[in-house]
Amino acid sequence: MDGTDDQKQAVRTTIETGLKPGGNNFVTWEDCANVKFNEVKGNSGGQIRITFRHTGKDDGYWSALGTDALDDSKFPYHKPTMELSGLPRVCSPGELESHRRNILHEFGHVLGLHHEHKCSTLEVLGNLDEDERTGRRNVLDRVQGPVNYVWFDEHSIMV
């Protein structure tokens, strides 16, 4: 939607070069999620519409979750479905590395992934809040719909 050439290139490079450095069985979201991202130029109705301007939400990084981006009542076609305003206007390769995780994390939300800390293990609840009921209410009960929980992965891009 907007942004400098450097910001757009930073997103392209991150999506094309991989999730985790070295030695993994997959290298990109496209490889592990069986999707293909195609860049749509201008405001011609892409399903993922990125803004690099701060919209006032959160810390400058957010994204619609999965198919929510397709709901015109939540995200009208002329509004962004993702914000990457934390990315500098001029982004050198060295700077990109410090923002790479945020970009990958937001594309995880695009694919419908929740935060890793929404795992149901008591270990995670204990780390989030001393009162298990408050932790459950603040974290787990906010997830709607079927979710398959697995053990917490502290190295996940979705933490």
N, C-alpha and C positions, 0 to 999 in steps of 0.2 A: 504494500500500500504506500509506504513512504520509506524514508531512510536514505542514508548515503550509500554510494557504491561499496565502500569498505564494509559497512554493516551488512549489506546484502551478501557480499562475498564471504564474510565470516560465517553466515548461516549456511551458505552453499558448501563451503569447505568443511564445516563441522558435520553436516549431514552426509557428505560424501566420504569422509575419511575415518569415521568409526566411533564406536561407543567407548571402548576401553583400549588403552595402549597395549600393544604387543601380546602375542601368544594366545589369543582367544579363538574359539571356533567360529565366531562371527565377527564381522567388522562394522556393519552399519545397521540402522533400524530396518532398512530395506531387506537386508539379508536375514535378520532374525524374526521379523514380523510379517514377511511376505507381502510387503507393500511397495509401491513405487511413487516417489514424490516427483511431481512435474511442476516446474516453475511457471506461473502465469504472470505475464507482464501487465503492469498497470492495474486498474480497478475493474477487471473484466470478470469478476465473480468467482475467484478461487475459493475452495472450501476452507483453506487455512489462510487467513488474512492477517499479516503481521504488521504491527506498528512499532516504530522505534521511538515514539513520543510517549512521555509519561501520561497515563490516563487517570492517575490518582489512586489506582488500586495497588495494594501490596507494595512490594519493594522494587517494582520495575520489571518483574518477570512473572507472567501468569499466562495461562492458556485455558481455552474451553476444554472440557473433558470429553473425548471421544465424539460421538454423534451429536452432542449438544451443539457443536459448531454449525450443524445443519439446520438448527431450529431458528427460523427467522424471528420468532418472538423474543428469543434470548439474544441472538446475534444477527441483527438485520444485515443484509448483503453489503451495505456500505460501511459497516462497523468492523473493527478488528476482532479476530478470534484468538489472537495471541499478542502479548506485549513483550518486547525485548529492549526496553528503554535503558536498561542497565549497561547495554553494550555501547562502548564509546563510538563517537561519530567517525573517528579515524582509529582503526584497529590494526595494529601491527601483529605479525604472527606470534610474537612473544606475549602480547596482551590477550590475544585470542585464547590462549591456553587457560587463562584465569576465568574466562567466560564460557568456555566450551561445555562445562558441566551443566550450567544453567540452560543453555540452548538445548542440549540433549534431554534434559529433564522436562522441559516444556514440550518437546516433541513426543516424549513418553506420554504426557497427558493427552496430546492429540490422538494418540493410539488407544486411549481409554485406560491408561494405567493410573492407579491411585498412588498416594505416597506410601513408601515402604513401611513407615511407622504405624500404618493402620493394621499391622499384623496383630493377631489376637493373642500372642503369647504373653503370659503374665510377666515375663522378663521385661518386655517392652513397656507394659503398663507401669511396672515398678519404676522404670527409668523416666517416664513422662510425668508421673504424679504420685505423691505419697498415698493418696486416697484412691483405691482401685475403682470405686464407683464413679468418681469424678473423671478419672482417666478414661474409663469406658464411655461415659457420656460425651466427653469432649472429643474423643478420637473415633472409637469404633462405631458408636451409634449414629454418627453422621453419614456413614456409608449407606447408600440405599441400593437395593437390588442384590442379586446373588454375587458373592465374592468368595473365592477359594483362598483361604489363608495358608501360608507356609511359614517356615521359620524365618525370622528376621534376618535380612542380609544387610549388614552395616556398610557394605561396599556398593550397594545398589545405587544406580544413577537416580533412583526415585526417592532417596532419603531427603 
